[in-house]
Amino acid sequence: MAFGFNIAALPAYTDQLSLDLISKAVLKTDLLDFVDLRSGFTSGTVSINLVDADLPVSALACGFTPDGEVTYTQVNVVIDSLQSKTTMCVEDLRSVYQSAFMNAGTGNDFIPFEEVISESYADKLRKYNEGLLINGPGAAGAGTGLKAQITAANGATVPAGAVAWTVANAVTQALDIYDAIDEAVKDRDDLIMVCSPAAYRTLVRALVAQNLYHYESVVGNEILILPGTNIRVIYSSGLVGSDYVFAGPGKMILAATGLTDELDSFRFFYDESADIMKFRAAWRLGVGVGQVNLFATNGLA
């Protein structure tokens, strides 16, 4: 006769209830904090109106011979209307461990860990918007992001010998891009240099290697003031995997939206007629550069 427990027919124990739900990490950055964000726009195309005065000076003489003019130009910003929608049948959760956190009743108007799920959605949408600013809204937005606008072909300056950053050359490469910014804006307090997270880490290592690490402490997404300059180096999740870097006055970049609170707001709601929980987010966003000729870039992919 056998004694003891016979548990051969049972699966191995897994504790699924002791810990709360944890949202997966998402790299999210805040380029919007450094540009000119304006609200009140509808979808379509909006024009940034620019004015320039040409006022030549000549020797004083009698008569009135005009030789100056005021020139108006426009830069178009394409504003896209975007959405994210999801439906969730809460009843599907009752057959798995989540049922332990649900109401005993049959109502489906409650999602376990709704706050955690909401934070995850918010992080994903912020990351999407960061990518939109850099690359445009997916394949349909080709040519509308900053990477496609701030180019040599459009008037940005590319310093000689621009290559991908390494620990050996990152400081020199960053300074070359800074030097290539138009002199008319060198004294502005909104100068930014935008690179990938990997390039930023390479620059930090290069500064340490050259004993140039006495820079301002990291605050949020503001990385550092490039030593010897007045420019902030920031990184963007939209440039992950890219060697592209650009620099110039942040407030000459216009991010246009419908309502600013729609950029990171959304809601879950219960649709009683379908007996289902729904998620909805909708917003508008577009980006444009007032004067590309004021910017510099390394022109890399």
TARA-V156280 format. One record per residue. PHI is phi in radians with two decimals (* if undefined). NEAR is the number of other ideal C-beta (glycine too) atoms within 12 Angstrom. Layout:
# TARA-V156280
[[PHI,NEAR] [PHI,NEAR]]
This chain:
# TARA-V156280
[[*,3] [-1.54,6] [-2.08,5] [1.73,7] [-1.72,8] [-1.88,8] [-2.02,9] [-1.06,9] [-1.49,6] [-1.75,9] [-1.28,7] [-1.10,7] [-1.27,9] [-2.30,11] [-1.47,9] [-1.86,14] [-1.99,15] [-1.28,10] [-1.91,12] [-1.25,15] [-1.21,23] [-2.05,11] [-1.35,19] [-1.14,14] [-1.21,12] [-2.33,20] [-1.28,25] [-2.25,31] [-2.18,33] [-2.31,31] [-1.01,41] [-1.02,36] [-1.20,27] [-1.96,35] [-1.99,35] [-1.54,25] [-1.62,28] [-2.19,26] [-1.99,23] [1.69,14] [-1.76,30] [-1.66,16] [-1.23,21] [2.11,16] [-2.10,18] [-2.11,28] [-1.79,20] [-1.51,31] [-1.60,16] [-2.07,22] [-2.26,14] [-2.42,16] [-1.90,11] [-1.78,13] [-2.19,12] [-1.18,11] [-1.99,8] [-2.38,11] [-1.16,8] [-1.10,8] [-2.67,8] [-1.21,6] [1.53,8] [-2.41,8] [-1.88,11] [-1.25,11] [-2.44,13] [-2.02,14] [-2.71,12] [-1.91,12] [-1.98,13] [-1.85,14] [-2.34,17] [-2.38,16] [-2.14,28] [-1.54,23] [-2.06,35] [-1.54,31] [-1.87,33] [-1.76,32] [-1.64,20] [-2.19,29] [-2.61,19] [-2.49,21] [-2.33,19] [-2.48,23] [-1.99,20] [-2.34,28] [-1.53,19] [-1.09,33] [-1.06,23] [-1.08,18] [-1.36,24] [-1.26,21] [-1.59,12] [-2.18,16] [-1.04,18] [-1.07,25] [-1.04,18] [-1.15,19] [-1.83,22] [-1.77,24] [-1.16,18] [-1.28,10] [-1.30,11] [-1.68,12] [-1.20,17] [-2.01,25] [-1.76,23] [-2.43,23] [-1.90,32] [-1.06,25] [1.01,23] [-1.03,26] [-1.12,15] [-1.14,20] [-1.10,27] [-1.08,23] [-1.10,22] [-1.12,24] [-1.07,31] [-1.08,25] [-1.08,24] [-1.13,27] [-1.22,31] [-1.10,33] [-1.12,28] [-1.06,33] [-1.12,41] [-1.09,40] [-1.13,33] [-1.10,38] [-1.03,47] [-1.45,40] [-1.99,32] [1.49,30] [-1.40,29] [1.25,14] [-1.06,10] [-1.23,14] [-1.72,27] [-0.94,14] [1.63,20] [-1.84,30] [-1.53,40] [-1.09,46] [-1.10,38] [-1.52,28] [-1.57,40] [-1.58,42] [-2.36,26] [-1.08,22] [-1.09,14] [-1.63,24] [2.02,22] [-1.24,34] [-1.58,31] [-1.97,30] [-1.15,26] [-1.14,16] [1.32,15] [-1.19,30] [-2.43,21] [-1.09,25] [-1.32,38] [-2.26,20] [-1.06,21] [-1.30,16] [-2.08,24] [-1.04,36] [-1.12,32] [-1.10,27] [-1.09,38] [-1.12,43] [-1.16,30] [-1.11,29] [-1.15,44] [-1.05,37] [-1.07,24] [-1.40,34] [-1.09,40] [-0.99,24] [-1.08,14] [-1.13,16] [-2.09,28] [-1.10,21] [-1.63,14] [-1.30,22] [-1.68,15] [-2.02,25] [-1.19,34] [-2.32,45] [-2.10,48] [-1.98,47] [-2.47,45] [-1.36,36] [-1.00,27] [-1.17,26] [-1.15,38] [-1.07,34] [-1.13,23] [-1.11,29] [-1.12,42] [-1.07,29] [-1.10,21] [-1.15,29] [-1.13,30] [-1.13,19] [-1.08,17] [-1.74,22] [1.02,11] [-1.94,23] [-1.65,18] [-1.55,13] [-1.88,25] [-1.07,17] [-1.10,11] [-1.16,18] [-2.28,14] [1.07,17] [-1.63,27] [-1.37,26] [-1.52,34] [-2.90,33] [-1.61,26] [-1.02,37] [-0.88,24] [1.47,18] [-2.37,26] [-2.01,22] [-1.93,41] [-1.51,35] [-1.75,44] [-2.21,41] [-2.00,39] [-2.28,45] [-1.15,34] [-1.22,38] [-1.89,36] [-0.99,25] [1.46,19] [-2.00,30] [-1.66,25] [-1.18,37] [-2.37,49] [-2.36,54] [-2.61,47] [2.87,41] [-1.30,35] [-1.05,37] [-1.35,24] [-1.51,36] [-1.75,41] [-1.77,35] [-1.81,41] [-1.88,39] [-2.46,36] [-1.35,27] [-2.17,19] [-1.09,20] [-1.30,13] [-1.43,25] [-1.18,30] [-2.35,26] [-2.06,21] [-2.87,28] [-2.66,19] [-1.68,26] [-2.61,21] [-1.66,22] [-1.69,19] [-1.15,12] [-1.16,8] [-1.76,16] [0.95,18] [-2.63,23] [-1.55,29] [-2.19,25] [-2.07,27] [-2.48,22] [-2.38,30] [-2.55,22] [-2.79,33] [-2.15,32] [-2.81,46] [-2.68,42] [-2.46,47] [-2.62,38] [-1.98,38] [-1.08,34] [-2.40,30] [-1.10,32] [-1.15,30] [-1.46,33] [-1.75,41] [-2.24,40] [-2.66,42] [-1.46,41] [1.24,30] [-1.51,26] [-1.34,17]]
